[in-house]
Amino acid sequence: MSSDVDVAAPGVPLPEGDEAEEHAGIWRRAYDNVKTGNLGIVPIVIGLVLIVVFFSFKATNFFTADNFNNIVVQMAGTCMLAFGVVFVLLLGEIDLSIGYLSGIAALTVAEFQLPGSGHQYPGLVAIAIAVGLCTLIGGVQGSIVARVGVPSFVVTLAGLLIWQGVILQVLEIKGVIVIQDKWINDTAIYYFSAAAGWIIAAVVTGLYTFVTLGNVLGKRRAGVAIRSPLLVVAKVAGIAFVTFGTVAISNHAAVPNGLPLAGVLVVIFLIGLTYLAKRTPFGRHVYAVGGNAEAARRAGINVARIRILGFMISGAMAGVGGVILAARLNSVDLNVGGGTLLLDAISAAVIGGTSLFGGRGEVRSAVIGSLVIVTVSNGLDTAGYKTGTIYIVTGVILLLAVTLDTIARRLQAKSGR
Amino acid sequence: MNGTPILQLRGISKSFGSVQALSDVDFEVLNGEVMALVGDNGAGKSTLIKCIAGIHGFDSGEILFDGKPVSIHGPKDAAKLGIEVVYQDLALCDNLDVVQNMYLGREERDWLYRLKEPVMEQRTAETLKSLAVTTIRSIRQPVASLSGGQRQSVAVAKAVQWNSRLVILDEPTAALGVAQTAQVLELVKRLADQGLAVVLISHNLHDIFEVATRITVLRLGRDVGVYERQQTTQQEVVQAITAGIPTKVSGIAETDAEAIL
């Protein structure tokens, strides 16, 4: 394809010093990244470790296997919402409706599993209906943003009010809907047996190793230099350590014992959405639209379509999160989707390193960010602090994270041109 | 230089409200030539290329591509014909790396809808090498960390790697240092040697005399002459830019620019 115009100018020597440059490797890339505003996950991981160490000394019941499982299940719902937020933020947009949208999903799933209601479906079908509905709503909101040009802040703020209103209208009459369906409740309260946990850890590690090897081989076949083989090995080792470590702790817990399904769901979505963001043309276009929408348009990308799909992902993930959050409580009541859920999800994505200004961030930032938020609130809770303190501390952490991001962006502006 | 021009504009007029940006402009480019488009600020250079690129419509006149009349209603139509424009503001995504920018919107993918990164990386390296763009340290670094000349090179490489036949460069050397300017001009020459038609817009006559085959001068929205580089001088071109007289004024028989100057 490119060969016609790929000006064949034979005899042009290879850029000198290429080999040496490649091996300057890790540090050079890290420097480039920092210079261009990509701080990576290092600061936030250090922060998380500090938080864990702090609470381990502060609260007696914090650093236990049981509490580890608690944190995993607590963060799962928020994390699902945060996954969606990452995509919307990457596009340089915002979605304020996801909190109550997740409430709509909870309400829907509860309604469609309700025995004797005339529309009782199997749990999985109910889940599919709920997530599908949220995806559709996300698509409608996204269309208004992308096609009509109403700012996403306003569209989704309206969504926030509308879906809250719908929830109030429905539940004012019904009060509380109890969820009895096993499939639905299992999303939050099922724990794998010890053996199953080990198998899952082995599968995840094996898959990661397999994919990484595939990439390395692909690069070698294409004759492209493999950067920093040490880093590749370190990454595989790191993944193995984290997965097996997680299972070891979970299996060590007394009540509830074993690896929580909710945690596994988080990992599944983490892998799937990372694939979507980093390995597919769609993901590439999301970054492009967020980075420079005009350049994306000139490159022939259908910007409106990408934006709408982004909002659909946001809606879908709000739906998934809503189901898990409802399952944790086994019921849906008037407070569903409210409280700090929305702000926690957005904070999670931002604390995890996704920029509010679009074009920079990773899917994994949702996981790290929600871990930070949930760990802080869990730790403060365990140490006997009140809700007020939890809000204040979370707020300070959010401010720190955004300040860091803003400084990074200014560095980028300076390094450009 | 013979045969039909790849692109030929006949009597293009365009006004923005009461401002006549272009009036009755003729313009042509042949395959394998660098046609420079010069003129003072407000002469209508940008408007003219925007008409060619399909960003503006024009009020009257016609565009012939390969000798056939075509209608260009948008950037996509232009791209379909093989016309690529490298704008002054470059249109690169700062947050993406060189490879990602080169393939933006036309990514290679496999049956799993997966990006073929190694293939794209390798071809990008080849393209840049064949254009002798050697100063970029790593094609996996974000474009934000590149210098102005490097960005310009990437933007040009991006424009020409897709079967394009006519490349329009808008002030490609405006913000560059001496060495980088030389690099970009070298690139421009190489494009023409490949048989591509190149339209070069620039304020810098020195640059133009180094690479152009012919020079079209615009003044106040009219074309005031086409000069063969070999048979003209910078002085003559400057004179045309500042005080050129249209060779063709509606209602008046064609005048000979050479005779007047």
Interface residues (C-beta under 8 A of the other chain):
Chain A: M1 S2 D4 V5 D6 V7 A8 A9 V12 P13 L14 P15 E16 E21 E22 R28 R29 D32 N33 K35 T36 G37 N38 N215 G218 K219 R221 A222 G223 V224 R227 R279 T280 P281 F282 R284 H285 Y287 A288 G290 G291 N292 E294 A295 A296 R298 A299 G300 I301 G359 R360 Q412 S415 G416 R417
Chain B: P75 K76 A79 Y87 L90 A91 L92 C93 D94 N95 L96 Q100 L104 G105 R106 E107 R109 Y113 R114 L115 E117 P118 V119 E121 Q122 R123 A125 E126 T127 K129 S130 L131 A132 T134 T135 I136 R137 S138 R140 Q141 P142 A144 S145 S147 G148 R151 V160 Q161 W162 N163 S164 A175 R190 L191 Q194 L196
